[in-house]
């Protein structure tokens, strides 16, 4: 991988790690974390997008991500609610 591309990926990963740390410390909520992560420059290099952001947050924090109705996100995805 080229040096510039590697630098961009590392920078994006560090930004995501910072946001996840703020979420773990309850400085921000899940929705804010999702929005901030999706706005990170070069986030696609980390294979994060709007379709897997919930999984990324759950894995990083070991928290279930809930939709605005209070249902677990995997439940609402499964039943198309």
Secondary structure, DSSP 8 states (H G I E B T S, - for coil): --HHHHHHHHHHHHHHHHHHHHHHTTSS-HHHHHHHHHTSTTGGGGT--TTTHHHHHHHHH----B-TTSSBHHHHHHTT-
